[in-house]
Amino acid sequence: MKCKRDMGTIATMVDVYREENGRVDLRDQRLMAKLIDIGTYPLANIFAERKIVISNGMALDPLGTPYQIRYNDGIVTLWSWGKNGIDEDGGGDDIKIRVRQAD
């Protein structure tokens, strides 16, 4: 499923960012833009190769809604709001993945 593949790519980019910067602050509204910045993170070419749509610095799911992301205690949680377009915090029809980042 495209959503899960996209979210796996984003989780990988968060891990690269964490390795290069020592921490991840998801309160930083520029984080996704930093991940997308090809000059800083060459892996961002993957976004283009995998046809992940970017709008206003946000990665969008196939329905045009920004992917949601949370980082806590080494676990990246990403979710799409699903077909109903309602953020159910990863529940309901939301599509969700959790990825433990390498230490």
N, C-alpha and C positions, 0 to 999 in steps of 0.2 A: 504494500500500500504506500502511495506516495507520501502521505503525511508522516508515517513512521520513518521512512527513508530520509525525508527532510529533517525531521527532528534528530535523527542519529547524526546527520551532518552537522547540525547546529551544536549538538553536545560535544562533538569532536572539536569544533572551533572554540567552545568554551574551555575545553581542556588545554588547548594550545595557548589560549589567552592566559589561563591560570599559570601554566608552566613558565611563560615569558614574564609575567608580572607578579607572580608569587601569591596572588589572591584574586578573587572574583567579587566584585561589588555590583549586584544586579540592581541596586538602587541607582546606579549610574545609567541615566537614560541614553547615554552615547555608546553603551556596550555593544549593541548589535551593529551600530555604524562602525565601531572599531573592528569588529570581527569581519565586516564586509570590506574594509579598506584594503584593497589589493596591495598597495604599497607597503603596508605594515605586515599583513598576514597573507603570504602568497597562497595559502590553502583556500583563500576566499574564491579563487578561480573555480572551486568546486561548486559554489552557489550557481554560477553561470552554467557550468557543465551539466548540473542536475536540474536546471531550469527552476530554481527556487526564486520566486518572484520577490523583489525587494521594492518597497514603497515607503517613502519618508523615513528611511533608515530602519525599517522593520521588515523581517522576513514574513511573508504571507502564506497561509495554508492555501490549498487548492480552491477554497471557497472565498478567498480574499480577506480573511480575518487574520490579524497578527498572531503568530505563535506566542504562547505564554511561556515564561521561563522562570524557574525558581532554583536557586543554588543554596543548599544547606548541608553542613557537615559532610562535604565531599560528594554529595549526591545532586546531580542535575535532574530536575523534573521539568519536562516540556509537555505542553498539551495544546491541542487545537480545540476550538469551541464546538466543533462538529456541525452537523447539518442544521440544528436548531438555532445556531448563532448566539447561544447563551453560554456565558462562562459559568460552568458548574464545578470549577476548581478541580477539573480532571475527572469528575463523576458524570452521571447521566450519559448522554451520547458523545461527550468529549472523548477525543483520542489522546491517550497519554502514554508517555514512556518515562522510566526512571533509569538513570545511568550512574553507577558509582564511578567516580573519577579515580584515576591512578594516583597513588601517593608519591 
